[in-house]
């Protein structure tokens, strides 16, 4: 199983870089959707015994992160009529390179950690750290509200990956709670994006500092 | 002896068929009938029978370009094991020779382009060299991963993998270098999304613009070496993505031919569903390939 998990996680890491390198927001959303769906398969692979709860976590993750959330975001994107992240703080190429450096650093760092023996061979920990860092790169360098939502989604993907380490100890309800929080958070943000756009005719988050009560 | 003859026949005879399969796939996607599968062979034979126009400003470099290119790409092909058969030529460290034979071919193509003194061809040559700066490290990273996995620097053994198949630990690096190698394959053989082999707009093309002044047999040789390069890089990629073997040499040979045609069809699908990238975005793609292969190496070394 370890080799399948690793292959999956490597694809996830490559999708990160791909998401960092594209300027079309719709394509970034789709990439992260594919990433979420792939990560949704992880519980099935990591577990030794496939029980009903594992299947439920997996199905819920795929349905939410692979289908529902992207659908809401694409809907919001259509309403605000923007196509690309026009002026990110740093160029796309620089952010790809940053993302690659972050992933490499995560790999090297995770190699130094004293992990439990059953996790030492897999890439779960480095992939989780790399995803969180890449999510933060999104959050700090992109200014469109929807790109920031994508950033949160990538961070959550990292946390989800990390949760795979604890899946035997953690009850199902926690995982479900996290997914529900994420879903509601993004649902609300997408509505807010729509409102921001209607009020200011722009979804640039930098303008929000000028809000007055 | 028969083994080497079959291998040579595959190496020299099959490449234009790949172009035919790619064109047929594209035509199928576009809802056309498309040219017959063997059209590239007809085109090349036609070109070989034609006369040649040589500009007066050109020197021997112009004529040597295609010939040296064909010779070095052909020689590089001899270093690659085709299917399950070992390569006809193999020695320790031949992966370096392989990479630089492709480099020599590129050098002579660009030198021939510069020799014409045309501004357009100079532009194409500059682009070709710039992009190869990025695709060559990717190729080297991929070869290093394979060398590390198999513990050998001979292409034949590297591509065959260690006895009993690749270890489970190797899956992740192999996925990464397969991805990188596929992008290198598209870039080196000038396919979409890096370059469009059908375009004839000098401002945007890369490879086609360098061969604008070549005609007749020389152009035929250039087309043939491009197809040969596609075949060779495809053979390397197939060793990474599809290391199946049945044991019976004939069955393996047939399997290889099928896999190769499948790869050509995949290239055709990629060309049909993607647009050519803007020139300034091509480096992003190639850097992506480089990062992907470098990552594979890092995973292995950590």
Interface residues (C-beta under 8 A of the other chain):
Chain A: X2 X3 X4 X6 X7 X9 X10 X11 X13 X14 X17 X18 X21 X92 X93 X96 X97 X100 X103 X104 X107 X108 X111 X121 X123
Chain B: X168 X169 X170 X171 X172 X175 X176 X179 X283 X284 X287 X288 X291 X292 X294 X295 X298 X299 X302
